Amino acid sequence: MLPLSAQNAPQPGCTLEKTDYYQCNSNAFQHLLAVSKNVRVDTGRMDSFGRRQMVKLVADLGKKLVAPEQRADLVFELMWIDRSGRIDFGPGDVAVARLNIYDPSRGRGEQSLVWVETLSGQQDLPWPSMVTQLLQQFQQHVAGK
């Protein structure tokens, strides 16, 4: 049985609000981030810029980077949002990149999702700019930096 303080603690998790945008429990994620020590980073195989920036983010957060075969408290996944086949009307910004954060102890896939940071912008923005803006946005929203 969980201690009373753990039973009353807000549960982390995210729900899909609208296509490409999630609503997550910020307080629960803040607590989870604070108590986590080991973080694995997942990026595209050929995305060396994104990987370097993610490794720097993990270090800036004071967390230890672990290899894929090691146990991680959290998994940070950087991804480009594929908009091929979608028709966007108007000059407005669209979701172009996302930082998904998973808690492997909660299972696999969507059920383990504890935070989603989505970058909205123009589709022709270069990937390094997307990554930089997305990680800055994450730090402002979550890490308080």
Backbone hydrogen bonds, N-H to C=O, Kabsch-Sander energy under -0.5 kcal/mol:
donor,donor_aa,acceptor,acceptor_aa,energy
6,A,3,P,-0.7
7,Q,3,P,-2.1
8,N,4,L,-1.7
9,A,5,S,-0.6
13,G,114,V,-0.6
14,C,113,L,-0.6
15,T,23,Q,-2.5
17,E,21,Y,-2.4
18,K,21,Y,-1.6
21,Y,18,K,-3.1
23,Q,15,T,-2.8
25,N,13,G,-2.0
26,S,24,C,-1.1
29,F,25,N,-2.1
30,Q,26,S,-2.8
31,H,27,N,-1.9
32,L,28,A,-2.4
33,L,29,F,-3.2
34,A,30,Q,-2.1
35,V,31,H,-1.9
36,S,32,L,-1.2
39,V,64,K,-3.1
40,R,74,L,-2.2
42,D,76,F,-3.1
47,D,44,G,-1.8
48,S,46,M,-1.4
51,R,47,D,-2.1
52,R,48,S,-2.3
53,Q,49,F,-2.3
54,M,50,G,-2.2
55,V,51,R,-2.7
56,K,52,R,-2.1
57,L,53,Q,-2.2
58,V,54,M,-2.5
59,A,55,V,-2.0
60,D,56,K,-2.8
61,L,57,L,-1.9
62,G,59,A,-1.6
63,K,58,V,-2.4
64,K,37,K,-3.2
66,V,39,V,-2.4
70,Q,67,A,-1.9
73,D,38,N,-2.2
74,L,38,N,-1.7
75,V,102,Y,-2.3
76,F,40,R,-3.0
77,E,75,V,-0.6
77,E,100,N,-3.3
78,L,42,D,-2.5
78,L,76,F,-0.5
79,M,98,R,-2.6
81,I,96,V,-2.3
82,D,80,W,-0.7
83,R,81,I,-0.6
86,R,83,R,-2.1
88,D,86,R,-0.6
89,F,87,I,-0.5
94,V,121,G,-2.5
96,V,119,L,-3.0
97,A,119,L,-1.2
98,R,79,M,-2.9
99,L,117,E,-2.7
100,N,77,E,-2.8
100,N,98,R,-0.6
101,I,115,W,-2.8
102,Y,75,V,-2.6
103,D,112,S,-2.8
106,R,103,D,-2.3
107,G,104,P,-1.3
111,Q,108,R,-0.8
112,S,109,G,-1.8
113,L,110,E,-1.5
114,V,101,I,-3.0
115,W,101,I,-1.5
117,E,99,L,-2.5
118,T,116,V,-0.6
119,L,97,A,-3.0
120,S,118,T,-0.5
121,G,94,V,-2.7
125,L,122,Q,-1.7
129,S,126,P,-0.6
130,M,126,P,-2.0
131,V,127,W,-2.8
132,T,128,P,-2.3
133,Q,129,S,-2.6
134,L,130,M,-2.8
135,L,131,V,-2.5
136,Q,132,T,-2.0
137,Q,133,Q,-2.5
138,F,134,L,-2.4
139,Q,135,L,-2.3
140,Q,136,Q,-2.2
141,H,137,Q,-2.6
142,V,138,F,-3.1
143,A,138,F,-1.0
144,G,139,Q,-0.8
145,K,139,Q,-2.0
